[in-house]
């Protein structure tokens, strides 16, 4: 969506398996399609390429590179004028040019979920679930692994799961993956006993 605002486009780079500065540089070179034939050192070649371009680099999963890779980014920014970086990380990079945008969990049902509570009417329940991004996201994830899933039948436990993980999308996705072999009630119980169950 952002690409048209940048003369040279936008690039998404997944860094989940990248752990060293040299691998970071080579991954960026590959993602940008920079030729390998230049005698310049890779980092200099990358900086030279970016120095004349207006583009957005979206770097996902940077947390394992915070200590070693932040210096690479700092040098790239020092040699470019129209480079924008959007970086997802669980850790702050502590770069001078860094602007932080904390990302919180999805909206989730805030009221306590009680298994023995009187069920809401179908219309009320559907309206409430429509306003809860976490519930909808979890239901969509479960629907991919369990075709017979019906939110109306398991909504109390789905709400409880959403509350326990505070709407965190990754936690919801991990919890939903267990729906192949566990009910939502069992998933909620496991999370209550030990949140590490999700990992």
N, C-alpha and C positions, 0 to 999 in steps of 0.2 A: 504493500500500500504506500510505503514511503518512497519507493524507488523513483517515481516521476519527479520528485523534488530535488533529486541529485543528478547532475549532468551525466555522471558515469555510473549511475545505478546504485543498488543496495545488494549486499552480500550477507548471507547467513552462514556462520561457521560454528559447527558443533565441536567444542573442545573437551568433551567428556573423557576422551582417551589420551589427551595431550598433557604431559607432565613436566616438560623441560622447555626452556626458552628457545633452544634450537629447533625443537619439534614444532613449537608455536610458529616460528618464522616460516618453516617449510610448509606447514599447514595453510598459513595465510597466502603464501606464494601459489600453492596449488589451487586454493579457492578462487583466487583472482585471475588465474590462468596466465601468470607471468612466465615467460620463457626461461628455460634453465641454462641457456647457452652463454650467458654473460660471465666474464671472468671475475666480476665484482663479488665480494662476500655476500651471502644471502640476505643478511639484514640490511646492508647498504643498498642492494638491488631492490628490496622491498620499499625502503624509504624513498629511493629515487623514483620508482614507479608511482608511489602515492603522492609525491610532491607536486605533480602537475594535474592531479585529478580531484574531482569533487564527488565524493561517494560516502556511503554509509556502510560501516562494517558492524554487523550484529554478532557479537561473540558470546556464545552461550556456554554456561558451566565453566566459569573462569576461576572458581574458588581454589582449586589445587595449584593454580599458577600465580596466586596473589604475590607471594614473596619473590619469585624469580621472574615471572613474566611481566609484572607491572613496569619494570625498567624498559623492556622492549617497547611497550605502548608509549611510555613517556618519551622515548627517543623518536618514535614515529610521529608523535604529535609535535615535537620540536622542529621536525623537518618538513612539516606539511602545513598548509593554511586552510584547506577545505576538506579535511578528513573529519568525519564524525564517527564516534564509537558509541555503540549501545551495548553494554556489558551486563550479563546476568551473573551474579556471584553471591554466595552466602556470606562472603567476607568483604569488608570495605577495602578498596585498593590503596587508599591514602595517596592518591595522585593530586597534584596541585589543581589540575583542571577538572577534577571529579565533581559531579553533581549527583547527589544521592536521591533516589526515588524508592523508598521502602515499599515492598509489595506484601500486602497482608493476605490472609486467607479469604476465600469466597464468603459471601453472606451465608450464614447458617442459622437454623432455628435456635433462638436464644432461650426459650422457655425450657424448663427441665422436662425431659421425656420420661414418662412413667409408663411402664409396660401395662400396669393395671388401670390406666386412665380410661375414662369413657371415650370411645372413638368419636371423632368429629364426623359430621355429615360428609358425604362424598364431595359435594360442591365446595364446602368450606375447606376440606383437606386439599383438594386440587388447587384452589386459589392460593392457599398458604404455601404449598410446594412450588407453585409457579413463581413465587417471590423469593425463593431461596436458591441461589445459584449453586450452593454446595450440594443440596439435595438433587437438583436436576443433573449436575455433573456426575455425581455418584451413581444415580439411576442409569444414566447413559453408559457409564463404564461397566456397570453390572450387566446391562442389556447385551453388551458385546460378548460376555462369557456365559451368560445364562439366559437362554431364549424364553424360558417360562417365568422370568422375573416379573412380579406385579408390585409396583410401589405401594398401591393401596393396601395390600396385605402385610407389608413389612415396614410401613412408614415410621412407626414408633422407633424401631431399631435403627432404621436409616437415619432418622433425626439424631438419635443418640450417637451414632458413629460420627456424624458431621460435627456434633458438639465436642466429642472427645478429641478430635484432631483439629478443632478450631477452624474448619473450612480449608485446611491446607490442601491444595490440589494434588500434590504428589502423594500425600498420605491417603487421600480419598481413592486415588487410582490404585495404590498398593492394596488398600483394604478391599476394593472391588475385585481385584484379581483372585482373592480368596473365595469369592462367591461360587466358583466352580465346585468347591467341595464343602463349603460351610454355609449355613443360613446367615442372614444378617444379624440375628440374635446371637449366634455363636461368634461371629466376627466382633461384635460389640463387646461381648464378654472377654474375649482374648485381649482386645485393646485395653479394657479396664484393668485386667490383671497385669499386663506388661506392654507398654507402647512399643517396645522393641520387637514385638510380634510382627509389626509391619515390615521391618527390615529383613 
